[in-house]
């Protein structure tokens, strides 16, 4: 069967200001976001097959330019304009691709062109992969719908053309489809992120500073009300401050049932020696907490992360605590290069690339069979409903991960960002995933976990076409919200 893209439209779903301020945690960071606004970039793609049938495909992600591009001296307006330009150029690349036999074949044609376009325009590879990822998911969604298959079965049956050896040649002999679970995972423990400004206990949040919107506000309250036992703590790059913060977090987290902790530096440790000191002192001074830490995410700046000169120290640190890359995972070979240095894992995020995550899963399986300790994690702080959240859960169902970072429900108030039409469809279609509390609908967290069996219908986590008229065309939005000086 041959396919062709008929048209592609780009939209923005604007969101209301978030419930509270957020900071990644980096010492001295100016990236403190009061009432965070999270514009969601959407792709609407119409795909036809050679027998004349056609359908829509969609994808969406938050335009997280502060995370994608941390280079100093570049304003939010500039980074948003550049990202939208790159997305618009990626659209033209996909439209010009012509007929294709499978989504993966199309990705192989288009992804390298988008990455080159980004390099030529002085964009971070992470930014370019973000733009590319929107279109690969939209075409996967459409082709799965044309085949009347959920994405899990389409992958497992080889119906999207995916070949992991095209990305990681060493997995050529791996029977990858058979390594996937028999059924997609549909229950995930929620890993609650503790931002640099987030209150730990009620003592950190005076009565006059509370939001008082009926939702938990402190880490202590989330443990009590949602039964959370997986936690992700942002660290700042300052050894003393991070150790003090961890001691305070542990005083609360230790009350949870069998707590599991991950740390995320978001590139904060610019000096490898300082990071090594943090790990050494953390293990020596807070042994109990340290033993509950599963891994440390992206400790170093992305430019330093894949420097082979760091190999000796990274391998030494990895012997006491597993290390994982995230921001450094901008290119399809980044995980392989990181493993060679001494990192043991990489994060899955749909916004970095669906096919990249599938290939990294294959590489993880291959190396694990050879006795190496490799792993993937599920990350993405502000993964918001409907399209980004549900598509990411669908991918996690393929990867079979037990827990994933999910904090969109903490910094945003339920489904209030959606149009009434989108909201009504979502809660009717997905009664397992969303629950009504008061006058609004929220992610349904029970005993620290969510169930999402309902997303595994035909397509890529989305059954109903989004309410496009309720959104703003992307080109109009960027001119209105981020005009050039």
C-alpha positions as CSV (number, residue, x, y, z in Angstrom):
1,X,0.0,0.0,0.0
2,X,1.3,3.4,-0.9
3,X,0.5,6.6,1.1
4,X,0.7,10.3,0.4
5,X,0.3,13.4,2.6
6,X,-2.4,15.6,1.1
7,X,-2.1,18.6,3.4
8,X,-0.7,19.7,6.8
9,X,-2.0,22.5,9.1
10,X,-0.3,23.9,12.1
11,X,-2.2,25.1,15.2
12,X,-1.5,26.4,18.7
13,X,-3.6,25.6,21.8
14,X,-3.0,28.4,24.3
15,X,-3.2,27.5,28.0
16,X,-4.2,29.5,31.0
17,X,-1.4,30.6,33.5
18,X,-0.3,27.7,35.7
19,X,-1.2,27.3,39.3
20,X,2.2,28.2,40.8
21,X,5.7,29.2,40.0
22,X,8.2,26.7,38.7
23,X,12.0,26.5,38.5
24,X,14.2,23.7,37.1
25,X,16.3,24.2,40.2
26,X,19.6,25.4,38.7
27,X,21.5,27.6,41.2
28,X,21.0,31.3,40.3
29,X,18.7,30.4,37.4
30,X,16.7,33.2,35.9
31,X,14.3,30.6,34.5
32,X,11.7,31.0,37.2
33,X,8.4,30.8,35.5
34,X,5.5,32.5,37.4
35,X,2.1,31.2,36.4
36,X,3.6,29.1,33.6
37,X,1.8,29.4,30.2
38,X,2.3,26.4,28.0
39,X,1.4,26.9,24.4
40,X,0.8,23.5,22.7
41,X,1.9,23.2,19.1
42,X,-0.4,20.9,17.1
43,X,0.0,19.2,13.7
44,X,-3.1,18.2,11.6
45,X,-2.1,16.0,8.7
46,X,-4.4,14.5,6.1
47,X,-3.0,11.2,4.6
48,X,-4.5,9.2,1.8
49,X,-3.7,5.7,0.6
50,X,-3.6,4.4,-3.0
51,X,-7.1,3.0,-2.9
52,X,-8.5,6.4,-2.3
53,X,-9.2,6.3,1.5
54,X,-7.9,9.2,3.6
55,X,-7.9,10.2,7.2
56,X,-6.4,12.6,9.7
57,X,-3.3,12.2,11.8
58,X,-2.3,14.5,14.6
59,X,0.5,15.2,17.1
60,X,1.2,17.9,19.6
61,X,3.8,19.1,22.2
62,X,4.4,22.0,24.4
63,X,6.7,24.5,22.8
64,X,9.4,24.1,25.5
65,X,12.0,26.4,24.1
66,X,13.5,27.1,27.6
67,X,14.4,23.4,27.8
68,X,15.3,22.9,24.1
69,X,17.7,25.8,23.9
70,X,19.5,27.1,27.0
71,X,22.1,29.2,25.2
72,X,22.4,32.6,27.0
73,X,21.4,35.9,25.4
74,X,18.5,34.4,23.4
75,X,15.1,35.8,24.3
76,X,11.9,33.7,24.7
77,X,10.5,35.6,21.7
78,X,13.5,34.8,19.5
79,X,13.5,31.1,20.4
80,X,9.7,30.8,19.9
81,X,10.0,32.5,16.5
82,X,12.9,30.2,15.4
83,X,11.1,27.1,16.6
84,X,7.9,28.0,14.7
85,X,10.1,28.7,11.6
86,X,11.7,25.3,11.9
87,X,8.3,23.6,12.3
88,X,7.0,25.4,9.2
89,X,10.1,24.3,7.2
90,X,9.6,20.7,8.4
91,X,6.1,20.9,7.2
92,X,7.3,21.7,3.7
93,X,9.8,18.9,3.8
94,X,7.1,16.4,4.6
95,X,4.7,17.8,2.0
96,X,7.3,17.5,-0.7
97,X,8.2,13.9,0.1
98,X,5.7,12.3,-2.3
99,X,4.5,8.7,-2.0
100,X,5.8,6.4,0.7
101,X,5.3,2.8,1.7
102,X,5.5,3.2,5.4
103,X,5.9,5.9,8.1
104,X,9.4,4.8,8.9
105,X,10.5,5.1,5.2
106,X,9.1,8.6,5.1
107,X,10.9,9.5,8.4
108,X,14.2,8.2,6.9
109,X,13.7,10.6,4.0
110,X,12.6,13.6,6.0
111,X,14.4,13.5,9.4
112,X,17.9,14.0,8.1
113,X,16.8,17.0,6.0
114,X,15.2,18.6,9.0
115,X,18.3,18.0,11.2
116,X,20.5,19.5,8.5
117,X,18.1,22.5,8.2
118,X,18.4,23.0,11.9
119,X,22.2,22.8,11.9
120,X,22.4,25.3,9.0
121,X,20.2,27.7,11.0
122,X,22.3,27.4,14.1
123,X,19.7,25.5,16.0
124,X,20.3,23.0,18.8
125,X,19.9,19.4,17.6
126,X,17.3,18.9,20.3
127,X,15.2,21.7,18.8
128,X,15.5,20.2,15.3
129,X,14.5,16.7,16.6
130,X,11.5,18.3,18.4
131,X,10.3,19.8,15.0
132,X,10.8,16.5,13.3
133,X,9.1,14.5,16.0
134,X,5.8,16.3,15.5
135,X,5.4,15.2,11.9
136,X,6.6,11.6,12.4
137,X,3.9,11.0,15.1
138,X,1.2,12.6,13.0
139,X,1.9,10.3,10.0
140,X,2.1,7.3,12.3
141,X,-1.3,8.3,13.7
142,X,-2.8,8.6,10.3
143,X,-1.4,5.3,8.9
144,X,-2.5,3.4,12.0
145,X,-6.0,4.8,11.6
146,X,-6.1,3.8,7.9
147,X,-5.1,0.3,8.9
148,X,-7.6,0.3,11.7
149,X,-4.8,-0.6,14.2
150,X,-3.7,0.8,17.5
151,X,-0.1,1.9,17.4
152,X,1.0,-0.9,19.6
153,X,-0.2,-3.6,17.2
154,X,1.0,-1.7,14.2
155,X,4.5,-1.7,15.7
156,X,4.4,-5.3,16.9
157,X,3.1,-6.5,13.5
158,X,5.7,-4.6,11.5
159,X,3.0,-2.4,9.9
160,X,4.8,0.9,10.2
161,X,8.0,-0.3,8.5
162,X,10.2,0.3,11.5
163,X,13.7,-1.2,11.4
164,X,15.9,-0.5,14.4
165,X,19.1,-1.5,12.7
166,X,18.7,1.4,10.3
167,X,19.4,3.6,13.4
168,X,21.6,1.2,15.5
169,X,23.3,-1.3,13.1
170,X,24.5,-3.5,16.0
171,X,20.9,-4.7,16.6
172,X,20.5,-6.2,13.1
173,X,20.1,-9.8,14.5
174,X,17.7,-8.8,17.2
175,X,14.1,-10.1,16.8
176,X,12.9,-6.9,18.1
177,X,9.1,-7.3,17.7
178,X,9.2,-10.5,19.7
179,X,11.0,-8.6,22.5
180,X,7.9,-6.3,23.0
181,X,5.3,-7.2,25.6
182,X,2.4,-9.3,24.5
183,X,0.0,-6.5,25.3
184,X,0.6,-2.8,25.7
185,X,1.2,-1.7,29.3
186,X,-1.8,0.4,30.3
187,X,-1.1,1.2,34.0
188,X,1.7,3.5,35.1
189,X,2.9,4.8,38.4
190,X,3.1,8.6,38.4
191,X,6.5,10.1,39.2
192,X,5.9,13.4,40.8
193,X,8.5,16.1,40.1
194,X,9.7,18.4,42.9
195,X,10.7,21.6,41.3
196,X,13.3,24.0,42.7
197,X,10.6,26.2,44.2
198,X,8.0,23.6,45.1
199,X,7.0,23.5,48.8
200,X,7.9,20.3,50.5
201,X,5.7,20.5,53.6
202,X,3.0,22.8,55.0
203,X,5.8,24.8,56.8
204,X,7.1,25.9,53.4
205,X,3.7,27.3,52.3
206,X,2.2,30.1,54.5
207,X,-1.6,30.4,54.4
208,X,-1.4,33.7,52.5
209,X,0.7,32.0,49.7
210,X,-1.6,29.1,49.1
211,X,-3.5,28.8,45.8
212,X,-6.5,27.2,47.6
213,X,-8.0,25.7,44.5
214,X,-8.8,22.3,46.1
215,X,-5.8,20.5,44.8
216,X,-2.7,19.4,46.7
217,X,0.0,22.1,46.8
218,X,2.9,20.6,48.8
219,X,4.8,17.4,48.3
220,X,3.5,16.2,51.6
221,X,-0.1,16.7,50.4
222,X,0.5,14.8,47.1
223,X,1.8,11.8,49.0
224,X,-1.2,11.9,51.4
225,X,-3.9,12.5,48.8
226,X,-2.7,10.8,45.6
227,X,-0.6,8.0,47.2
228,X,2.5,9.0,45.2
229,X,5.6,6.9,45.8
230,X,7.7,7.8,42.8
231,X,9.5,11.1,42.9
232,X,11.8,13.2,40.7
233,X,13.8,15.9,42.5
234,X,15.4,18.8,40.6
235,X,18.9,19.6,41.8
236,X,20.7,22.9,41.4
237,X,24.4,22.3,40.7
238,X,25.4,23.6,44.1
239,X,26.6,20.7,46.2
240,X,25.7,22.1,49.7
241,X,22.3,23.4,48.6
242,X,21.4,20.1,46.8
243,X,22.4,18.0,49.9
244,X,20.3,20.2,52.1
245,X,17.4,20.0,49.7
246,X,17.6,16.2,49.5
247,X,17.6,15.9,53.3
248,X,14.4,18.0,53.5
249,X,12.8,16.0,50.7
250,X,13.7,12.7,52.3
251,X,12.2,13.7,55.6
252,X,8.8,13.7,53.8
253,X,9.3,11.1,51.0
254,X,10.5,8.5,53.5
255,X,6.9,8.3,54.8
256,X,5.7,7.0,51.4
257,X,5.4,3.3,50.8
258,X,8.6,1.9,49.3
259,X,9.7,5.3,47.8
260,X,11.6,5.5,44.6
261,X,13.5,8.7,43.7
262,X,15.2,10.0,40.6
263,X,17.3,13.2,40.4
264,X,17.4,15.6,37.5
265,X,20.1,18.3,37.2
266,X,18.9,19.7,33.8
267,X,22.6,20.3,32.9
268,X,23.2,22.2,36.2
269,X,26.5,20.7,37.1
270,X,28.9,22.5,34.8
271,X,31.9,21.1,36.6
272,X,32.3,17.3,36.5
273,X,34.4,17.4,39.6
274,X,31.6,19.2,41.6
275,X,29.1,16.6,40.4
276,X,31.4,13.7,41.5
277,X,31.7,15.4,44.9
278,X,27.9,15.7,45.1
279,X,27.5,12.0,44.5
280,X,30.3,11.0,46.9
281,X,29.0,13.2,49.7
282,X,25.3,12.2,49.0
283,X,26.2,8.5,49.4
284,X,28.3,9.1,52.5
285,X,26.1,11.7,54.3
286,X,22.6,10.5,53.4
287,X,22.9,6.8,52.8
288,X,19.3,6.0,53.3
289,X,18.0,8.4,50.8
290,X,20.8,7.6,48.4
291,X,19.8,3.9,48.3
292,X,16.4,4.9,47.1
293,X,17.7,6.9,44.2
294,X,17.2,4.9,41.0
295,X,19.3,7.2,38.7
296,X,20.5,10.7,38.1
297,X,19.4,12.4,34.9
298,X,21.5,14.8,32.8
299,X,24.0,16.0,35.4
300,X,26.2,17.8,32.9
301,X,25.7,20.4,30.1
302,X,24.8,18.7,26.8
303,X,28.1,19.8,25.1
304,X,30.1,18.1,27.8
305,X,28.0,15.0,28.2
306,X,29.2,13.2,25.1
307,X,32.8,14.3,25.4
308,X,34.9,11.0,25.4
309,X,37.4,12.8,27.8
310,X,34.9,12.4,30.6
311,X,34.7,8.6,30.2
312,X,36.9,7.7,33.2
313,X,35.0,9.9,35.7
314,X,31.6,9.0,34.3
315,X,32.2,5.3,34.6
316,X,33.5,5.7,38.1
317,X,30.4,7.7,39.2
318,X,28.1,5.2,37.4
319,X,29.5,2.4,39.6
320,X,27.7,4.0,42.6
321,X,24.7,5.5,40.8
322,X,23.3,5.0,37.3
323,X,23.4,8.0,35.1
324,X,21.0,8.9,32.3
325,X,21.0,11.5,29.5
326,X,18.2,13.7,28.4
327,X,19.0,17.1,26.9
328,X,22.1,15.5,25.4
329,X,19.9,13.1,23.4
330,X,19.4,15.4,20.4
331,X,20.7,13.0,17.6
332,X,19.7,9.4,16.9
333,X,23.2,8.1,17.8
334,X,23.4,10.0,21.2
335,X,22.3,7.0,23.3
336,X,24.9,4.7,21.7
337,X,27.6,7.3,22.2
338,X,26.6,7.9,25.8
339,X,26.7,4.1,26.6
340,X,30.3,4.0,25.3
341,X,31.2,6.8,27.7
342,X,29.6,5.2,30.7
343,X,26.1,6.5,31.0
344,X,23.6,3.7,31.3
345,X,20.3,5.2,30.2
346,X,18.4,7.7,28.2
347,X,15.0,9.2,28.5
348,X,12.0,8.5,26.4
349,X,10.1,11.6,25.3
350,X,7.9,11.6,22.3
351,X,9.1,15.2,21.6
352,X,12.6,13.8,21.0
353,X,11.3,11.3,18.5
354,X,9.1,8.3,18.5
355,X,11.3,6.2,16.2
356,X,14.4,7.2,18.2
357,X,12.7,5.8,21.4
358,X,11.8,2.6,19.6
359,X,15.4,2.3,18.3
360,X,16.8,3.0,21.8
361,X,14.6,0.4,23.3
362,X,16.0,-2.1,20.8
363,X,19.5,-1.1,21.6
364,X,18.7,-1.5,25.3
365,X,17.4,-5.0,24.8
366,X,20.4,-5.9,22.6
367,X,22.9,-4.7,25.2
368,X,21.0,-6.2,28.1
369,X,21.1,-9.6,26.4
370,X,24.9,-9.2,26.3
371,X,24.9,-8.5,30.1
372,X,25.1,-4.7,30.1
373,X,23.0,-2.7,32.6
374,X,21.1,-0.3,30.2
375,X,17.7,1.2,30.7
376,X,15.1,3.7,29.4
377,X,13.1,6.1,31.5
378,X,9.8,7.9,31.0
379,X,10.2,11.7,31.4
380,X,8.3,14.9,30.3
381,X,7.4,17.3,33.0
382,X,4.6,19.3,31.3
383,X,3.0,16.6,29.2
384,X,-0.5,18.0,28.9
385,X,-3.8,16.6,27.7
386,X,-5.1,15.6,25.3
387,X,-2.8,14.8,22.4
388,X,0.7,15.0,24.0
389,X,-0.4,13.2,27.1
390,X,-2.2,10.3,25.4
391,X,0.3,9.8,22.7
392,X,3.1,9.6,25.3
393,X,1.2,7.0,27.3
394,X,0.7,5.0,24.1
395,X,4.4,5.0,23.5
396,X,5.1,4.0,27.1
397,X,2.7,1.1,26.5
398,X,5.0,-0.1,23.8
399,X,8.2,0.4,25.9
400,X,6.6,-1.2,28.9
401,X,8.0,1.2,31.5
402,X,6.6,1.0,35.0
403,X,6.7,4.7,36.0
404,X,6.8,8.0,34.2
405,X,7.2,11.7,35.1
406,X,3.9,13.4,35.0
407,X,3.4,16.9,36.5
408,X,1.2,18.7,34.1
409,X,-1.7,18.1,36.5
410,X,0.3,19.8,39.3
411,X,1.3,23.0,37.5
412,X,-2.0,23.2,35.5
413,X,-5.6,22.9,36.6
414,X,-7.0,19.8,35.1
415,X,-8.6,20.0,31.6
416,X,-9.4,23.7,31.8
417,X,-7.0,24.3,28.9
418,X,-9.3,22.4,26.5
419,X,-12.3,23.6,24.6
420,X,-15.6,22.3,25.9
421,X,-15.9,20.1,22.8
422,X,-12.5,18.5,23.3
423,X,-13.2,18.0,27.0
424,X,-16.6,16.4,26.5
425,X,-15.1,13.9,24.0
426,X,-12.1,13.1,26.2
427,X,-14.0,12.3,29.3
428,X,-16.6,10.2,27.4
429,X,-13.9,8.3,25.5
430,X,-11.5,7.8,28.4
431,X,-13.3,7.3,31.6
432,X,-10.3,5.4,33.0
433,X,-7.9,8.3,32.5
434,X,-9.9,11.3,33.6
435,X,-12.1,11.9,36.7
436,X,-14.4,14.8,37.7
437,X,-13.7,16.7,40.9
438,X,-15.9,19.6,41.6
439,X,-16.5,21.5,38.3
440,X,-13.4,20.3,36.5
441,X,-11.9,17.1,35.1
442,X,-8.4,15.8,36.1
443,X,-6.0,13.0,35.5
444,X,-7.3,10.1,37.5
445,X,-4.5,9.2,39.9
446,X,-5.5,6.3,42.2
447,X,-2.9,4.9,44.7
448,X,-0.2,6.8,42.8
449,X,-1.0,5.3,39.4
450,X,-3.2,5.9,36.3
451,X,-4.9,3.5,34.0
452,X,-5.3,4.2,30.3
453,X,-6.6,1.1,28.6
454,X,-8.9,3.3,26.6
455,X,-6.2,5.0,24.5
456,X,-5.3,1.7,22.7
457,X,-7.8,2.1,19.9
458,X,-7.1,2.7,16.2
459,X,-4.5,5.4,15.8
460,X,-1.8,6.7,18.0
461,X,-3.5,7.2,21.4
462,X,-6.1,9.5,19.8
463,X,-9.5,8.4,18.6
464,X,-11.4,11.7,18.1
465,X,-10.1,14.5,15.9
466,X,-9.2,17.5,18.0
467,X,-11.3,20.6,17.9
468,X,-9.2,22.6,15.5
469,X,-11.5,25.7,15.2
470,X,-10.9,26.3,18.9
471,X,-7.2,26.7,18.3
472,X,-5.1,29.5,16.6
473,X,-3.2,28.9,13.4
474,X,0.5,28.7,14.3
475,X,1.7,31.4,11.9
476,X,-0.9,33.9,13.3
477,X,-0.1,33.0,16.9
478,X,3.7,33.6,16.6
479,X,3.1,37.0,15.0
480,X,0.7,38.0,17.7
481,X,2.5,36.6,20.7
482,X,6.2,36.8,19.7
483,X,6.5,39.6,17.1
484,X,10.0,40.5,15.8
485,X,11.5,43.7,17.2
